[in-house]
Amino acid sequence: MNSETTSKCGAIAVVGRPNVGKSTLMNGLIGEHLSITSSKPQTTRHRVTGVVTEPVDGTPTQFVFVDTPGFQTKHSNALNKTMNRSVLTALADVNVVLWVIEQGKLGPADLKVLELCPKSVPLIAVVNKVDLLKDKGEVLPFLQKISGLREFAAIVPVSAQAEKNLDSLRSAIAKELPEQPFFFEEDMLTDRPEKFLAAERIREKLFRLVGDELPYTCTVVIDQFVIEEGRRVIHASILVDRDNHKAMIIGKGGEKLKRIASEARADMERLFDGSVHLETWVKVRSGWADNAGLLQSLGYE
């Protein structure tokens, strides 16, 4: 980009209660499956930065989206406290905040997140999942209800899953970004290392392929990540809380673990655009989710 060309750039925090579609929204906005998703709450445990650089109304623009965990109001173990701290940290240094809520649903958890959003930063209300409404006439009254809560830079109804009205949302965000040089190279997707992204791909498969409660007692550690002759060789450990959890992940004849690893490897090859050799093990480490020191060693901020 020519240094004399006016450009806009800024960090945009994506916040909301669990399971409102924040990660799906960010993936749609950047055009890449970067932040892991599932139908289960608390899938996102880390801040994930996604970068997209594209012109908006003729102005070179770089959006630096910061996906955050859903803010926890019901649980208080060390893991959830760490995730909440991650949300607050993200809100402390951004140019725009996207407060994501679900169409027709406005509860105490949503309002708690709204209270956390700083008054000094432009705030955009993103009303997600409007495509699920049978009666489209319900949208406007809900938007009017939202508008009375606080002063918003914009209120934008979208469907993150169907990627509907995301262009309008990008335009609304771009209006609030400051004129300044880009933070990152124009072809950069994220500031997270491939090792982190590999662990997240495995954890996504745990959320999608095992029982409802089990993923919350699991985490993933990358023991080895090397590139040999152009191929990534990855050794990963899935940490669980109890022996019976280990058996559930491995499955009969090891079939469940094989499927988790196979689907994760396929996703990694698409994301990294290259061959991946993945080996996975399941290990028991009791109480990991309530051990602050261990969480820090596992990469939780």
Secondary structure as the mmCIF struct_conf table of DSSP 4:
data_model
#
loop_
_struct_conf.conf_type_id
_struct_conf.id
_struct_conf.beg_label_comp_id
_struct_conf.beg_label_asym_id
_struct_conf.beg_label_seq_id
_struct_conf.end_label_comp_id
_struct_conf.end_label_asym_id
_struct_conf.end_label_seq_id
TURN_TY1_P TURN_TY1_P1 SER A 3 GLU A 4
BEND BEND1 THR A 5 THR A 5
STRN STRN1 LYS A 8 VAL A 15
BEND BEND2 ARG A 17 ARG A 17
TURN_TY1_P TURN_TY1_P2 PRO A 18 ASN A 19
BEND BEND3 VAL A 20 GLY A 21
HELX_RH_AL_P HELX_RH_AL_P1 LYS A 22 ILE A 30
TURN_TY1_P TURN_TY1_P3 GLY A 31 GLY A 31
BEND BEND4 GLU A 32 GLU A 32
BEND BEND5 SER A 35 SER A 35
BEND BEND6 SER A 39 LYS A 40
TURN_TY1_P TURN_TY1_P4 PRO A 41 GLN A 42
BEND BEND7 HIS A 46 HIS A 46
STRN STRN2 VAL A 48 VAL A 56
TURN_TY1_P TURN_TY1_P5 ASP A 57 GLY A 58
STRN STRN3 THR A 59 ASP A 67
HELX_LH_PP_P HELX_LH_PP_P1 PRO A 69 GLN A 72
BEND BEND8 THR A 73 LYS A 74
BEND BEND9 ASN A 77 ASN A 77
HELX_RH_AL_P HELX_RH_AL_P2 ALA A 78 LEU A 91
TURN_TY1_P TURN_TY1_P6 ALA A 92 ASP A 93
BEND BEND10 ASN A 95 ASN A 95
STRN STRN4 VAL A 96 GLU A 102
TURN_TY1_P TURN_TY1_P7 GLN A 103 GLY A 104
STRN STRN5 LYS A 105 LYS A 105
HELX_RH_AL_P HELX_RH_AL_P3 PRO A 108 LEU A 116
BEND BEND11 CYS A 117 CYS A 117
TURN_TY1_P TURN_TY1_P8 LYS A 119 SER A 120
BEND BEND12 VAL A 121 VAL A 121
STRN STRN6 LEU A 123 ASN A 128
HELX_RH_3T_P HELX_RH_3T_P1 VAL A 130 LEU A 132
BEND BEND13 LYS A 134 LYS A 134
HELX_RH_3T_P HELX_RH_3T_P2 LYS A 136 GLU A 138
HELX_RH_AL_P HELX_RH_AL_P4 VAL A 139 SER A 147
TURN_TY1_P TURN_TY1_P9 GLY A 148 LEU A 149
BEND BEND14 ARG A 150 ARG A 150
BEND BEND15 ALA A 153 ALA A 153
STRN STRN7 ALA A 154 PRO A 157
STRN STRN8 SER A 159 SER A 159
TURN_TY1_P TURN_TY1_P10 ALA A 160 GLU A 163
STRN STRN9 LYS A 164 LYS A 164
BEND BEND16 ASN A 165 ASN A 165
HELX_RH_AL_P HELX_RH_AL_P5 LEU A 166 GLU A 176
BEND BEND17 LEU A 177 LEU A 177
HELX_LH_PP_P HELX_LH_PP_P2 PRO A 178 PRO A 178
STRN STRN10 GLU A 179 GLU A 179
BEND BEND18 PHE A 183 PHE A 184
TURN_TY1_P TURN_TY1_P11 GLU A 186 ASP A 187
BEND BEND19 ASP A 191 ARG A 192
HELX_RH_AL_P HELX_RH_AL_P6 GLU A 194 LEU A 209
BEND BEND20 VAL A 210 VAL A 210
BEND BEND21 ASP A 212 GLU A 213
HELX_RH_3T_P HELX_RH_3T_P3 LEU A 214 THR A 217
STRN STRN11 THR A 219 GLU A 228
TURN_TY1_P TURN_TY1_P12 GLU A 229 GLY A 230
STRN STRN12 ARG A 231 VAL A 240
BEND BEND22 ASP A 241 ARG A 242
HELX_RH_AL_P HELX_RH_AL_P7 ASP A 243 ILE A 250
HELX_RH_3T_P HELX_RH_3T_P4 LYS A 252 GLY A 254
HELX_RH_AL_P HELX_RH_AL_P8 GLU A 255 PHE A 272
TURN_TY1_P TURN_TY1_P13 ASP A 273 ASP A 273
BEND BEND23 GLY A 274 GLY A 274
STRN STRN13 VAL A 276 VAL A 284
TURN_TY1_P TURN_TY1_P14 SER A 286 GLY A 287
HELX_RH_3T_P HELX_RH_3T_P5 TRP A 288 ASP A 290
HELX_RH_AL_P HELX_RH_AL_P9 ALA A 292 SER A 297
TURN_TY1_P TURN_TY1_P15 LEU A 298 GLY A 299
#
